[in-house]
């Protein structure tokens, strides 16, 4: 799981622009790593990245 967590962190950092990540991108990352959207949300919280344009209230 630790290795997956590190890959998620890298994917979030790569996808985030100006400290923000779209809901669509966050859900895509969650799907790519087969984790719940909340896992990506937690990573974003830890990195101080805001989720923008949230579509489903997952974050």
N, CA, C, O and CB atoms as a CASP TS submission, in Angstrom:
PFRMAT TS
TARGET T0000
AUTHOR 0000-0000-0000
METHOD Language model
MODEL 1
PARENT N/A
ATOM      1  N   UNK     1       0.829  -1.203   0.000  1.00  0.00           N
ATOM      2  CA  UNK     1       0.000   0.000   0.000  1.00  0.00           C
ATOM      3  C   UNK     1       0.866   1.257   0.000  1.00  0.00           C
ATOM      4  O   UNK     1       0.517   2.254  -0.632  1.00  0.00           O
ATOM      5  CB  UNK     1      -0.939   0.003   1.214  1.00  0.00           C
ATOM      6  N   UNK     2       1.990   1.210   0.704  1.00  0.00           N
ATOM      7  CA  UNK     2       2.872   2.386   0.776  1.00  0.00           C
ATOM      8  C   UNK     2       3.332   2.817  -0.611  1.00  0.00           C
ATOM      9  O   UNK     2       3.360   4.009  -0.919  1.00  0.00           O
ATOM     10  CB  UNK     2       4.093   2.089   1.661  1.00  0.00           C
ATOM     11  N   UNK     3       3.688   1.857  -1.438  1.00  0.00           N
ATOM     12  CA  UNK     3       4.140   2.176  -2.791  1.00  0.00           C
ATOM     13  C   UNK     3       3.005   2.788  -3.602  1.00  0.00           C
ATOM     14  O   UNK     3       3.225   3.730  -4.363  1.00  0.00           O
ATOM     15  CB  UNK     3       4.679   0.918  -3.493  1.00  0.00           C
ATOM     16  N   UNK     4       1.804   2.264  -3.445  1.00  0.00           N
ATOM     17  CA  UNK     4       0.638   2.824  -4.124  1.00  0.00           C
ATOM     18  C   UNK     4       0.394   4.249  -3.654  1.00  0.00           C
ATOM     19  O   UNK     4       0.116   5.131  -4.466  1.00  0.00           O
ATOM     20  CB  UNK     4      -0.610   1.957  -3.875  1.00  0.00           C
ATOM     21  N   UNK     5       0.496   4.480  -2.353  1.00  0.00           N
ATOM     22  CA  UNK     5       0.311   5.824  -1.791  1.00  0.00           C
ATOM     23  C   UNK     5       1.297   6.806  -2.425  1.00  0.00           C
ATOM     24  O   UNK     5       0.917   7.920  -2.786  1.00  0.00           O
ATOM     25  CB  UNK     5       0.492   5.802  -0.251  1.00  0.00           C
ATOM     26  N   UNK     6       2.544   6.401  -2.559  1.00  0.00           N
ATOM     27  CA  UNK     6       3.553   7.269  -3.164  1.00  0.00           C
ATOM     28  C   UNK     6       3.219   7.569  -4.619  1.00  0.00           C
ATOM     29  O   UNK     6       3.419   8.691  -5.084  1.00  0.00           O
ATOM     30  CB  UNK     6       4.937   6.626  -3.065  1.00  0.00           C
ATOM     31  N   UNK     7       2.716   6.583  -5.331  1.00  0.00           N
ATOM     32  CA  UNK     7       2.341   6.786  -6.735  1.00  0.00           C
ATOM     33  C   UNK     7       1.143   7.727  -6.842  1.00  0.00           C
ATOM     34  O   UNK     7       1.072   8.545  -7.759  1.00  0.00           O
ATOM     35  CB  UNK     7       2.019   5.437  -7.410  1.00  0.00           C
ATOM     36  N   UNK     8       0.204   7.611  -5.905  1.00  0.00           N
ATOM     37  CA  UNK     8      -0.951   8.511  -5.885  1.00  0.00           C
ATOM     38  C   UNK     8      -0.482   9.944  -5.627  1.00  0.00           C
ATOM     39  O   UNK     8      -0.941  10.880  -6.281  1.00  0.00           O
ATOM     40  CB  UNK     8      -1.981   8.069  -4.804  1.00  0.00           C
ATOM     41  N   UNK     9       0.429  10.107  -4.675  1.00  0.00           N
ATOM     42  CA  UNK     9       0.970  11.440  -4.379  1.00  0.00           C
ATOM     43  C   UNK     9       1.606  12.028  -5.638  1.00  0.00           C
ATOM     44  O   UNK     9       1.364  13.190  -5.965  1.00  0.00           O
ATOM     45  CB  UNK     9       2.012  11.372  -3.222  1.00  0.00           C
ATOM     46  N   UNK    10       2.401  11.254  -6.332  1.00  0.00           N
ATOM     47  CA  UNK    10       3.050  11.744  -7.551  1.00  0.00           C
ATOM     48  C   UNK    10       2.022  12.091  -8.632  1.00  0.00           C
ATOM     49  O   UNK    10       2.164  13.101  -9.321  1.00  0.00           O
ATOM     50  CB  UNK    10       4.038  10.696  -8.083  1.00  0.00           C
ATOM     51  N   UNK    11       0.994  11.260  -8.781  1.00  0.00           N
ATOM     52  CA  UNK    11      -0.040  11.525  -9.783  1.00  0.00           C
ATOM     53  C   UNK    11      -0.805  12.808  -9.456  1.00  0.00           C
ATOM     54  O   UNK    11      -1.115  13.593 -10.352  1.00  0.00           O
ATOM     55  CB  UNK    11      -1.014  10.337  -9.874  1.00  0.00           C
ATOM     56  N   UNK    12      -1.105  13.018  -8.185  1.00  0.00           N
ATOM     57  CA  UNK    12      -1.807  14.235  -7.767  1.00  0.00           C
ATOM     58  C   UNK    12      -0.928  15.458  -8.031  1.00  0.00           C
ATOM     59  O   UNK    12      -1.400  16.457  -8.573  1.00  0.00           O
ATOM     60  CB  UNK    12      -2.196  14.160  -6.265  1.00  0.00           C
ATOM     61  N   UNK    13       0.337  15.380  -7.652  1.00  0.00           N
ATOM     62  CA  UNK    13       1.250  16.502  -7.878  1.00  0.00           C
ATOM     63  C   UNK    13       1.350  16.830  -9.366  1.00  0.00           C
ATOM     64  O   UNK    13       1.367  18.000  -9.749  1.00  0.00           O
ATOM     65  CB  UNK    13       2.644  16.184  -7.312  1.00  0.00           C
ATOM     66  N   UNK    14       1.414  15.810 -10.190  1.00  0.00           N
ATOM     67  CA  UNK    14       1.541  16.005 -11.632  1.00  0.00           C
ATOM     68  C   UNK    14       0.274  16.627 -12.226  1.00  0.00           C
ATOM     69  O   UNK    14       0.356  17.472 -13.117  1.00  0.00           O
ATOM     70  CB  UNK    14       1.844  14.671 -12.321  1.00  0.00           C
ATOM     71  N   UNK    15      -0.885  16.213 -11.738  1.00  0.00           N
ATOM     72  CA  UNK    15      -2.152  16.674 -12.302  1.00  0.00           C
ATOM     73  C   UNK    15      -2.594  18.032 -11.760  1.00  0.00           C
ATOM     74  O   UNK    15      -3.342  18.748 -12.426  1.00  0.00           O
ATOM     75  CB  UNK    15      -3.223  15.657 -12.032  1.00  0.00           C
ATOM     76  N   UNK    16      -2.142  18.390 -10.567  1.00  0.00           N
ATOM     77  CA  UNK    16      -2.583  19.640  -9.935  1.00  0.00           C
ATOM     78  C   UNK    16      -1.937  20.835 -10.617  1.00  0.00           C
ATOM     79  O   UNK    16      -0.756  20.819 -10.964  1.00  0.00           O
ATOM     80  CB  UNK    16      -2.247  19.642  -8.429  1.00  0.00           C
ATOM     81  N   UNK    17      -2.735  21.857 -10.795  1.00  0.00           N
ATOM     82  CA  UNK    17      -2.251  23.114 -11.366  1.00  0.00           C
ATOM     83  C   UNK    17      -2.556  24.238 -10.393  1.00  0.00           C
ATOM     84  O   UNK    17      -3.697  24.406  -9.963  1.00  0.00           O
ATOM     85  CB  UNK    17      -2.897  23.392 -12.757  1.00  0.00           C
ATOM     86  N   UNK    18      -1.548  24.994 -10.053  1.00  0.00           N
ATOM     87  CA  UNK    18      -1.707  26.147  -9.160  1.00  0.00           C
ATOM     88  C   UNK    18      -2.387  25.766  -7.846  1.00  0.00           C
ATOM     89  O   UNK    18      -3.207  26.519  -7.320  1.00  0.00           O
ATOM     90  CB  UNK    18      -2.510  27.239  -9.856  1.00  0.00           C
ATOM     91  N   UNK    19      -2.038  24.588  -7.321  1.00  0.00           N
ATOM     92  CA  UNK    19      -2.582  24.152  -6.039  1.00  0.00           C
ATOM     93  C   UNK    19      -4.016  23.679  -6.100  1.00  0.00           C
ATOM     94  O   UNK    19      -4.686  23.592  -5.071  1.00  0.00           O
ATOM     95  CB  UNK    19      -2.485  25.252  -5.062  1.00  0.00           C
ATOM     96  N   UNK    20      -4.498  23.371  -7.297  1.00  0.00           N
ATOM     97  CA  UNK    20      -5.882  22.916  -7.465  1.00  0.00           C
ATOM     98  C   UNK    20      -5.932  21.686  -8.365  1.00  0.00           C
ATOM     99  O   UNK    20      -5.102  21.505  -9.256  1.00  0.00           O
ATOM    100  CB  UNK    20      -6.759  24.042  -8.052  1.00  0.00           C
ATOM    101  N   UNK    21      -6.926  20.853  -8.104  1.00  0.00           N
ATOM    102  CA  UNK    21      -7.138  19.637  -8.883  1.00  0.00           C
ATOM    103  C   UNK    21      -8.623  19.511  -9.147  1.00  0.00           C
ATOM    104  O   UNK    21      -9.428  19.646  -8.225  1.00  0.00           O
ATOM    105  CB  UNK    21      -6.585  18.374  -8.148  1.00  0.00           C
ATOM    106  N   UNK    22      -8.995  19.257 -10.378  1.00  0.00           N
ATOM    107  CA  UNK    22     -10.426  19.122 -10.683  1.00  0.00           C
ATOM    108  C   UNK    22     -10.969  17.817 -10.114  1.00  0.00           C
ATOM    109  O   UNK    22     -10.244  16.837  -9.944  1.00  0.00           O
ATOM    110  CB  UNK    22     -10.668  19.180 -12.209  1.00  0.00           C
ATOM    111  N   UNK    23     -12.238  17.835  -9.834  1.00  0.00           N
ATOM    112  CA  UNK    23     -12.918  16.642  -9.334  1.00  0.00           C
ATOM    113  C   UNK    23     -12.759  15.499 -10.340  1.00  0.00           C
ATOM    114  O   UNK    23     -12.507  14.356  -9.959  1.00  0.00           O
ATOM    115  CB  UNK    23     -14.423  16.935  -9.068  1.00  0.00           C
ATOM    116  N   UNK    24     -12.906  15.816 -11.606  1.00  0.00           N
ATOM    117  CA  UNK    24     -12.780  14.800 -12.656  1.00  0.00           C
ATOM    118  C   UNK    24     -11.403  14.142 -12.611  1.00  0.00           C
ATOM    119  O   UNK    24     -11.287  12.920 -12.696  1.00  0.00           O
ATOM    120  CB  UNK    24     -13.024  15.424 -14.043  1.00  0.00           C
ATOM    121  N   UNK    25     -10.363  14.964 -12.477  1.00  0.00           N
ATOM    122  CA  UNK    25      -8.998  14.425 -12.424  1.00  0.00           C
ATOM    123  C   UNK    25      -8.793  13.589 -11.166  1.00  0.00           C
ATOM    124  O   UNK    25      -8.149  12.541 -11.214  1.00  0.00           O
ATOM    125  CB  UNK    25      -7.964  15.566 -12.474  1.00  0.00           C
ATOM    126  N   UNK    26      -9.338  14.047 -10.045  1.00  0.00           N
ATOM    127  CA  UNK    26      -9.197  13.297  -8.790  1.00  0.00           C
ATOM    128  C   UNK    26      -9.876  11.937  -8.893  1.00  0.00           C
ATOM    129  O   UNK    26      -9.321  10.927  -8.462  1.00  0.00           O
ATOM    130  CB  UNK    26      -9.791  14.096  -7.613  1.00  0.00           C
ATOM    131  N   UNK    27     -11.074  11.911  -9.464  1.00  0.00           N
ATOM    132  CA  UNK    27     -11.771  10.629  -9.619  1.00  0.00           C
ATOM    133  C   UNK    27     -11.048   9.722 -10.608  1.00  0.00           C
ATOM    134  O   UNK    27     -11.055   8.502 -10.444  1.00  0.00           O
ATOM    135  CB  UNK    27     -13.213  10.859 -10.081  1.00  0.00           C
ATOM    136  N   UNK    28     -10.429  10.301 -11.626  1.00  0.00           N
ATOM    137  CA  UNK    28      -9.660   9.508 -12.591  1.00  0.00           C
ATOM    138  C   UNK    28      -8.452   8.861 -11.911  1.00  0.00           C
ATOM    139  O   UNK    28      -8.160   7.686 -12.134  1.00  0.00           O
ATOM    140  CB  UNK    28      -9.197  10.392 -13.775  1.00  0.00           C
ATOM    141  N   UNK    29      -7.757   9.636 -11.081  1.00  0.00           N
ATOM    142  CA  UNK    29      -6.611   9.099 -10.342  1.00  0.00           C
ATOM    143  C   UNK    29      -7.067   7.963  -9.426  1.00  0.00           C
ATOM    144  O   UNK    29      -6.414   6.922  -9.348  1.00  0.00           O
ATOM    145  CB  UNK    29      -5.916  10.215  -9.516  1.00  0.00           C
ATOM    146  N   UNK    30      -8.184   8.167  -8.737  1.00  0.00           N
ATOM    147  CA  UNK    30      -8.715   7.115  -7.859  1.00  0.00           C
ATOM    148  C   UNK    30      -8.995   5.845  -8.660  1.00  0.00           C
ATOM    149  O   UNK    30      -8.690   4.742  -8.207  1.00  0.00           O
ATOM    150  CB  UNK    30     -10.007   7.595  -7.147  1.00  0.00           C
ATOM    151  N   UNK    31      -9.568   6.000  -9.835  1.00  0.00           N
ATOM    152  CA  UNK    31      -9.865   4.847 -10.684  1.00  0.00           C
ATOM    153  C   UNK    31      -8.615   4.144 -11.173  1.00  0.00           C
ATOM    154  O   UNK    31      -8.567   2.915 -11.221  1.00  0.00           O
ATOM    155  CB  UNK    31     -10.690   5.277 -11.863  1.00  0.00           C
ATOM    156  N   UNK    32      -7.601   4.920 -11.538  1.00  0.00           N
ATOM    157  CA  UNK    32      -6.353   4.339 -12.036  1.00  0.00           C
ATOM    158  C   UNK    32      -5.668   3.464 -10.984  1.00  0.00           C
ATOM    159  O   UNK    32      -5.035   2.460 -11.311  1.00  0.00           O
ATOM    160  CB  UNK    32      -5.403   5.447 -12.484  1.00  0.00           C
ATOM    161  N   UNK    33      -5.805   3.862  -9.715  1.00  0.00           N
ATOM    162  CA  UNK    33      -5.146   3.123  -8.639  1.00  0.00           C
ATOM    163  C   UNK    33      -6.111   2.234  -7.857  1.00  0.00           C
ATOM    164  O   UNK    33      -5.741   1.640  -6.843  1.00  0.00           O
ATOM    165  CB  UNK    33      -4.470   4.089  -7.694  1.00  0.00           C
ATOM    166  N   UNK    34      -7.349   2.151  -8.339  1.00  0.00           N
ATOM    167  CA  UNK    34      -8.383   1.299  -7.722  1.00  0.00           C
ATOM    168  C   UNK    34      -8.534   1.581  -6.227  1.00  0.00           C
ATOM    169  O   UNK    34      -8.568   0.663  -5.406  1.00  0.00           O
ATOM    170  CB  UNK    34      -8.045  -0.183  -7.934  1.00  0.00           C
ATOM    171  N   UNK    35      -8.624   2.877  -5.892  1.00  0.00           N
ATOM    172  CA  UNK    35      -8.849   3.284  -4.507  1.00  0.00           C
ATOM    173  C   UNK    35     -10.101   4.167  -4.452  1.00  0.00           C
ATOM    174  O   UNK    35     -10.553   4.685  -5.473  1.00  0.00           O
ATOM    175  CB  UNK    35      -7.601   4.042  -3.932  1.00  0.00           C
ATOM    176  N   UNK    36     -10.638   4.323  -3.276  1.00  0.00           N
ATOM    177  CA  UNK    36     -11.801   5.185  -3.091  1.00  0.00           C
ATOM    178  C   UNK    36     -11.402   6.641  -3.344  1.00  0.00           C
ATOM    179  O   UNK    36     -10.263   7.020  -3.073  1.00  0.00           O
ATOM    180  CB  UNK    36     -12.394   5.015  -1.661  1.00  0.00           C
ATOM    181  N   UNK    37     -12.320   7.456  -3.856  1.00  0.00           N
ATOM    182  CA  UNK    37     -12.012   8.872  -4.073  1.00  0.00           C
ATOM    183  C   UNK    37     -11.523   9.571  -2.809  1.00  0.00           C
ATOM    184  O   UNK    37     -10.733  10.512  -2.888  1.00  0.00           O
ATOM    185  CB  UNK    37     -13.234   9.586  -4.601  1.00  0.00           C
ATOM    186  N   UNK    38     -11.983   9.122  -1.649  1.00  0.00           N
ATOM    187  CA  UNK    38     -11.553   9.716  -0.392  1.00  0.00           C
ATOM    188  C   UNK    38     -10.060   9.584  -0.146  1.00  0.00           C
ATOM    189  O   UNK    38      -9.465  10.427   0.527  1.00  0.00           O
ATOM    190  CB  UNK    38     -12.298   9.093   0.740  1.00  0.00           C
ATOM    191  N   UNK    39      -9.452   8.543  -0.680  1.00  0.00           N
ATOM    192  CA  UNK    39      -8.002   8.359  -0.536  1.00  0.00           C
ATOM    193  C   UNK    39      -7.275   9.484  -1.274  1.00  0.00           C
ATOM    194  O   UNK    39      -6.317  10.061  -0.759  1.00  0.00           O
ATOM    195  CB  UNK    39      -7.557   6.960  -1.084  1.00  0.00           C
ATOM    196  N   UNK    40      -7.739   9.786  -2.478  1.00  0.00           N
ATOM    197  CA  UNK    40      -7.147  10.879  -3.246  1.00  0.00           C
ATOM    198  C   UNK    40      -7.426  12.208  -2.542  1.00  0.00           C
ATOM    199  O   UNK    40      -6.563  13.084  -2.498  1.00  0.00           O
ATOM    200  CB  UNK    40      -7.703  10.900  -4.701  1.00  0.00           C
ATOM    201  N   UNK    41      -8.618  12.351  -1.999  1.00  0.00           N
ATOM    202  CA  UNK    41      -8.962  13.556  -1.252  1.00  0.00           C
ATOM    203  C   UNK    41      -8.045  13.773  -0.062  1.00  0.00           C
ATOM    204  O   UNK    41      -7.638  14.899   0.221  1.00  0.00           O
ATOM    205  CB  UNK    41     -10.394  13.486  -0.784  1.00  0.00           C
ATOM    206  N   UNK    42      -7.722  12.698   0.629  1.00  0.00           N
ATOM    207  CA  UNK    42      -6.823  12.793   1.787  1.00  0.00           C
ATOM    208  C   UNK    42      -5.427  13.220   1.346  1.00  0.00           C
ATOM    209  O   UNK    42      -4.788  14.042   2.004  1.00  0.00           O
ATOM    210  CB  UNK    42      -6.755  11.443   2.537  1.00  0.00           C
ATOM    211  N   UNK    43      -4.957  12.663   0.238  1.00  0.00           N
ATOM    212  CA  UNK    43      -3.656  13.054  -0.298  1.00  0.00           C
ATOM    213  C   UNK    43      -3.670  14.550  -0.640  1.00  0.00           C
ATOM    214  O   UNK    43      -2.716  15.272  -0.349  1.00  0.00           O
ATOM    215  CB  UNK    43      -3.298  12.203  -1.555  1.00  0.00           C
ATOM    216  N   UNK    44      -4.750  14.995  -1.253  1.00  0.00           N
ATOM    217  CA  UNK    44      -4.863  16.418  -1.593  1.00  0.00           C
ATOM    218  C   UNK    44      -4.835  17.280  -0.335  1.00  0.00           C
ATOM    219  O   UNK    44      -4.187  18.327  -0.309  1.00  0.00           O
ATOM    220  CB  UNK    44      -6.155  16.682  -2.387  1.00  0.00           C
ATOM    221  N   UNK    45      -5.534  16.843   0.699  1.00  0.00           N
ATOM    222  CA  UNK    45      -5.513  17.585   1.970  1.00  0.00           C
ATOM    223  C   UNK    45      -4.097  17.681   2.509  1.00  0.00           C
ATOM    224  O   UNK    45      -3.663  18.750   2.938  1.00  0.00           O
ATOM    225  CB  UNK    45      -6.428  16.912   3.011  1.00  0.00           C
ATOM    226  N   UNK    46      -3.382  16.579   2.489  1.00  0.00           N
ATOM    227  CA  UNK    46      -2.020  16.552   3.015  1.00  0.00           C
ATOM    228  C   UNK    46      -1.082  17.453   2.214  1.00  0.00           C
ATOM    229  O   UNK    46      -0.145  18.035   2.761  1.00  0.00           O
ATOM    230  CB  UNK    46      -1.490  15.126   3.017  1.00  0.00           C
ATOM    231  N   UNK    47      -1.349  17.560   0.905  1.00  0.00           N
ATOM    232  CA  UNK    47      -0.505  18.382   0.038  1.00  0.00           C
ATOM    233  C   UNK    47      -1.023  19.815  -0.081  1.00  0.00           C
ATOM    234  O   UNK    47      -0.443  20.628  -0.801  1.00  0.00           O
ATOM    235  CB  UNK    47      -0.412  17.754  -1.343  1.00  0.00           C
ATOM    236  N   UNK    48      -2.112  20.123   0.623  1.00  0.00           N
ATOM    237  CA  UNK    48      -2.730  21.459   0.573  1.00  0.00           C
ATOM    238  C   UNK    48      -3.204  21.809  -0.836  1.00  0.00           C
ATOM    239  O   UNK    48      -3.093  22.951  -1.281  1.00  0.00           O
ATOM    240  CB  UNK    48      -1.738  22.523   1.063  1.00  0.00           C
ATOM    241  N   UNK    49      -3.737  20.794  -1.530  1.00  0.00           N
ATOM    242  CA  UNK    49      -4.283  20.985  -2.868  1.00  0.00           C
ATOM    243  C   UNK    49      -5.804  20.981  -2.759  1.00  0.00           C
ATOM    244  O   UNK    49      -6.392  20.083  -2.155  1.00  0.00           O
ATOM    245  CB  UNK    49      -3.779  19.874  -3.859  1.00  0.00           C
ATOM    246  N   UNK    50      -6.426  21.980  -3.343  1.00  0.00           N
ATOM    247  CA  UNK    50      -7.877  22.107  -3.281  1.00  0.00           C
ATOM    248  C   UNK    50      -8.521  21.372  -4.452  1.00  0.00           C
ATOM    249  O   UNK    50      -8.014  21.394  -5.574  1.00  0.00           O
ATOM    250  CB  UNK    50      -8.292  23.591  -3.282  1.00  0.00           C
ATOM    251  N   UNK    51      -9.648  20.721  -4.170  1.00  0.00           N
ATOM    252  CA  UNK    51     -10.450  20.086  -5.223  1.00  0.00           C
ATOM    253  C   UNK    51     -11.392  21.156  -5.752  1.00  0.00           C
ATOM    254  O   UNK    51     -12.108  21.802  -4.987  1.00  0.00           O
ATOM    255  CB  UNK    51     -11.248  18.816  -4.685  1.00  0.00           C
ATOM    256  N   UNK    52     -11.386  21.338  -7.077  1.00  0.00           N
ATOM    257  CA  UNK    52     -12.272  22.338  -7.672  1.00  0.00           C
ATOM    258  C   UNK    52     -13.302  21.668  -8.568  1.00  0.00           C
ATOM    259  O   UNK    52     -13.105  20.548  -9.040  1.00  0.00           O
ATOM    260  CB  UNK    52     -11.464  23.373  -8.473  1.00  0.00           C
ATOM    261  N   UNK    53     -14.379  22.358  -8.787  1.00  0.00           N
ATOM    262  CA  UNK    53     -15.457  21.884  -9.670  1.00  0.00           C
ATOM    263  C   UNK    53     -15.957  20.498  -9.248  1.00  0.00           C
ATOM    264  O   UNK    53     -16.129  19.612 -10.085  1.00  0.00           O
ATOM    265  CB  UNK    53     -14.970  21.841 -11.131  1.00  0.00           C
ATOM    266  N   UNK    54     -16.186  20.323  -7.955  1.00  0.00           N
ATOM    267  CA  UNK    54     -16.639  19.025  -7.460  1.00  0.00           C
ATOM    268  C   UNK    54     -18.025  18.728  -8.021  1.00  0.00           C
ATOM    269  O   UNK    54     -18.929  19.561  -7.943  1.00  0.00           O
ATOM    270  CB  UNK    54     -16.657  18.996  -5.904  1.00  0.00           C
ATOM    271  N   UNK    55     -18.180  17.554  -8.577  1.00  0.00           N
ATOM    272  CA  UNK    55     -19.398  17.187  -9.278  1.00  0.00           C
ATOM    273  C   UNK    55     -20.342  16.327  -8.449  1.00  0.00           C
ATOM    274  O   UNK    55     -21.559  16.413  -8.615  1.00  0.00           O
ATOM    275  CB  UNK    55     -19.050  16.469 -10.532  1.00  0.00           C
ATOM    276  N   UNK    56     -19.809  15.512  -7.575  1.00  0.00           N
ATOM    277  CA  UNK    56     -20.644  14.540  -6.870  1.00  0.00           C
ATOM    278  C   UNK    56     -20.608  14.680  -5.356  1.00  0.00           C
ATOM    279  O   UNK    56     -21.273  13.926  -4.646  1.00  0.00           O
ATOM    280  CB  UNK    56     -20.224  13.160  -7.241  1.00  0.00           C
ATOM    281  N   UNK    57     -19.844  15.628  -4.861  1.00  0.00           N
ATOM    282  CA  UNK    57     -19.719  15.775  -3.411  1.00  0.00           C
ATOM    283  C   UNK    57     -18.846  14.705  -2.783  1.00  0.00           C
ATOM    284  O   UNK    57     -18.957  14.444  -1.585  1.00  0.00           O
ATOM    285  CB  UNK    57     -21.077  15.745  -2.774  1.00  0.00           C
ATOM    286  N   UNK    58     -17.977  14.080  -3.571  1.00  0.00           N
ATOM    287  CA  UNK    58     -17.090  13.025  -3.053  1.00  0.00           C
ATOM    288  C   UNK    58     -15.998  13.598  -2.172  1.00  0.00           C
ATOM    289  O   UNK    58     -15.461  12.909  -1.305  1.00  0.00           O
ATOM    290  CB  UNK    58     -16.463  12.241  -4.202  1.00  0.00           C
ATOM    291  N   UNK    59     -15.671  14.862  -2.398  1.00  0.00           N
ATOM    292  CA  UNK    59     -14.537  15.459  -1.707  1.00  0.00           C
ATOM    293  C   UNK    59     -15.075  16.531  -0.818  1.00  0.00           C
ATOM    294  O   UNK    59     -14.310  17.194  -0.118  1.00  0.00           O
ATOM    295  CB  UNK    59     -13.479  16.022  -2.691  1.00  0.00           C
TER
END
